[in-house]
Amino acid sequence: MSEPILVIKLGDTFGRIAAVHGDFEHWVRAGLDEAGVDLSVAVVDPRADDGAGLARHESPAGVVVTGSHAMVTDHAPWSEATARWLARLVANEVPVLGICYGHQLLAHALGGEAGWHPRGDELGNAAIRLRPEADGDALFAGFPHVFSAAVSHSQTVLRLPPGAVLLAENDFEPHHAFRIGACAWGVQFHPEFSADISRLYLDCTEAELRAEGHDVAALRAGIEETPLAASVLPRFARIAAARVRV
């Protein structure tokens, strides 16, 4: 019997944000639940046992890997264990969606390279361009050529894994979304962020951002709700549900 969709929690948001909106796993679960499909969602935190406990979950309905304030290049034991587990799931055609850190970790797990973005941070809201390869993609089919999404990252996928299909980009970030295999996707943008969460991220890091030369007021003024980007989560839930029914 297939397990629920698993949300793999790889980090914690700022306490100030969590006190109002909950944490990464709550935002992801809310997005998955919008699909209205008959699938339960469970949360697994591999940091609790350096990833060893993931071996108990070899046939989930699907997996969503959250963002993190950690860095893939730290090569923490829990992160490397999660990468090895993800590689097995992709080989077995389990639906996988990696978000931000999860996107970078998925690329790393499958032979790509994650590292510091050579141009620094991408923050606030960004226009994401879909490539022609996304036209027939299950996760992005029917999207407009350009859509808005929340972004907050300083590391990136420097090199895609062998065989990966690049789906989305912009002038700052060349690898905003990719697919590998039948049903594994990485997205650098944040489909789980609301506009309020994006604003609070700027508030929580404002001093550091100003010290780095960012125009925080301009970033804050550009924040808006991103319903198309948010639809990635319920779309993924429906993909997982369809594969369970087969």
C-alpha positions in Angstrom: 0.0 0.0 0.0 1.3 3.4 -0.9 2.2 5.8 1.9 0.9 9.5 2.2 2.6 12.3 0.4 5.6 13.1 2.6 6.8 16.6 3.3 10.5 16.4 4.1 11.2 19.2 6.5 14.8 20.4 6.0 14.7 23.6 8.0 12.8 26.0 10.2 11.7 29.5 9.4 12.3 32.5 11.7 10.5 32.3 15.0 8.8 35.6 14.3 7.2 34.2 11.2 6.4 30.8 12.7 4.5 32.4 15.6 2.0 33.9 13.1 2.0 31.6 10.0 3.5 28.3 11.2 6.6 26.7 9.6 7.7 25.5 6.2 5.7 22.2 6.5 2.5 24.0 7.3 2.7 26.2 4.2 3.4 23.2 2.0 0.6 21.1 3.5 -1.8 24.0 3.0 -0.9 24.1 -0.7 -1.2 20.4 -1.2 -4.6 20.3 0.5 -5.9 22.8 -2.0 -5.9 20.0 -4.6 -8.9 18.5 -2.8 -7.6 14.9 -3.6 -8.0 11.9 -1.3 -4.4 11.8 -0.1 -3.0 12.3 3.4 0.1 14.3 4.1 2.8 13.3 6.7 5.9 15.3 7.8 9.3 13.7 8.1 12.3 15.6 9.6 15.5 13.8 8.6 17.6 16.1 10.8 16.3 14.2 13.8 18.3 11.1 13.0 20.8 12.2 10.3 18.4 10.9 7.7 18.5 7.2 8.8 14.8 7.1 9.3 14.1 7.9 5.7 14.8 4.3 4.8 11.4 3.4 6.3 9.7 5.4 3.5 10.4 3.7 0.2 7.0 3.9 -1.5 5.3 7.3 -0.6 2.6 8.6 -2.9 4.9 11.6 -3.5 7.5 13.7 -1.7 7.9 17.5 -1.3 11.3 18.7 0.0 11.2 22.0 1.7 13.5 25.0 1.7 16.0 25.6 4.5 18.2 28.2 6.0 21.0 25.7 5.8 23.2 25.3 2.6 23.5 22.3 0.4 27.2 22.9 0.2 27.5 22.2 4.0 27.1 18.5 3.1 25.5 17.9 6.5 25.0 14.1 7.2 21.2 14.5 7.2 21.3 16.4 3.9 23.5 13.8 2.2 21.3 11.0 3.5 18.3 12.7 2.1 20.0 13.1 -1.2 20.8 9.4 -1.5 17.1 8.6 -0.6 15.8 11.0 -3.2 18.0 9.4 -5.9 16.4 6.0 -5.1 12.9 7.5 -5.3 13.5 9.2 -8.6 14.8 5.9 -10.0 11.6 4.2 -8.8 9.5 7.0 -10.4 8.0 8.3 -7.2 6.8 11.9 -7.7 9.2 14.3 -6.1 9.0 18.1 -5.8 12.1 20.0 -4.4 11.6 23.6 -3.4 14.6 26.0 -3.1 17.0 24.0 -0.9 15.1 20.9 -2.0 15.5 21.9 -5.6 19.3 22.3 -5.1 19.5 19.0 -3.1 17.6 17.1 -5.8 20.1 18.4 -8.5 23.0 17.4 -6.2 21.5 14.0 -5.6 21.3 13.2 -9.3 24.7 14.3 -10.4 24.3 18.1 -10.7 26.0 20.8 -8.7 24.7 23.3 -6.2 26.6 26.3 -4.9 26.6 30.0 -4.2 25.0 32.1 -6.9 27.7 34.2 -8.6 25.5 37.3 -8.5 24.4 37.0 -4.9 20.8 36.9 -3.6 17.5 36.8 -5.4 14.8 38.2 -3.1 11.2 39.3 -3.0 9.2 38.6 -6.2 10.6 37.7 -9.6 9.2 37.2 -13.1 9.8 33.6 -14.1 10.0 32.6 -17.8 8.9 29.2 -19.0 10.9 27.6 -21.8 9.2 25.8 -24.7 10.0 22.5 -23.0 7.5 23.3 -20.3 4.5 23.3 -22.7 3.9 19.6 -22.4 5.1 19.3 -18.8 2.5 17.9 -16.3 3.4 20.5 -13.6 3.5 23.6 -15.8 1.2 22.9 -18.8 -1.2 25.8 -19.4 0.9 28.3 -17.5 1.5 31.7 -19.3 5.0 32.2 -20.7 5.9 34.6 -17.8 4.5 34.4 -14.2 5.4 35.9 -10.9 6.8 33.9 -8.0 8.3 34.5 -4.6 12.1 34.1 -4.4 14.6 34.0 -1.5 17.9 32.3 -2.2 21.7 32.8 -2.2 22.6 29.3 -3.4 21.6 27.9 -6.7 21.8 24.9 -9.1 25.1 25.7 -10.9 24.9 22.7 -13.1 21.8 20.6 -13.9 22.0 16.8 -13.5 22.6 14.7 -16.6 19.4 14.2 -18.5 17.5 17.0 -16.7 15.1 19.1 -18.8 15.3 22.8 -18.1 11.8 24.3 -17.7 12.1 27.8 -16.4 14.6 30.6 -16.0 14.9 34.4 -15.7 17.7 36.9 -16.3 19.1 36.4 -12.8 18.6 32.6 -12.3 19.2 30.3 -15.2 17.7 27.2 -13.5 14.4 28.2 -11.9 12.8 24.8 -12.6 13.8 21.5 -14.1 12.4 18.0 -14.5 14.3 14.8 -14.4 12.9 11.4 -15.1 9.2 10.8 -15.4 7.9 12.8 -12.4 10.6 14.6 -10.4 10.8 18.4 -10.4 13.0 21.1 -8.7 11.8 24.7 -8.4 14.1 27.4 -7.1 11.1 29.8 -6.5 8.8 29.4 -3.5 5.2 28.2 -4.4 4.5 28.0 -0.6 5.2 31.7 0.2 2.3 34.1 0.6 2.9 37.8 0.1 2.9 38.3 3.9 5.5 35.6 4.4 7.7 37.2 1.7 7.4 40.6 3.4 8.2 39.1 6.8 11.3 37.5 5.4 12.5 40.9 4.3 11.7 42.3 7.7 13.6 39.5 9.5 16.7 40.1 7.4 16.5 43.8 6.7 19.7 44.8 8.5 21.8 42.2 6.7 20.2 43.0 3.4 20.9 46.8 3.7 24.5 46.0 4.7 24.8 44.0 1.5 23.5 47.0 -0.6 19.9 45.8 -1.3 17.1 48.3 -1.7 14.8 46.7 0.8 12.0 49.3 0.3 12.0 48.5 -3.4 11.9 44.8 -2.8 9.0 45.2 -0.3 7.1 47.4 -2.8 7.4 44.7 -5.5 5.8 41.9 -3.4 2.4 40.6 -4.4 0.5 37.4 -4.2 1.6 34.7 -6.7 -1.4 32.5 -7.4 0.1 30.8 -10.4 3.3 29.9 -8.6 1.2 28.7 -5.7 -0.7 26.4 -8.0 2.4 24.2 -8.4 1.6 22.5 -5.0 -2.0 21.4 -5.7 -0.9 20.4 -9.2 1.8 18.2 -7.7 -0.7 16.6 -5.3 -3.0 15.8 -8.2 -0.1 14.2 -10.1 0.7 12.0 -7.0 -2.9 11.1 -6.6 -3.2 10.1 -10.3 -0.1 7.8 -10.0 -1.5 6.2 -6.9 -4.7 5.3 -8.8 -2.9 3.7 -11.7 
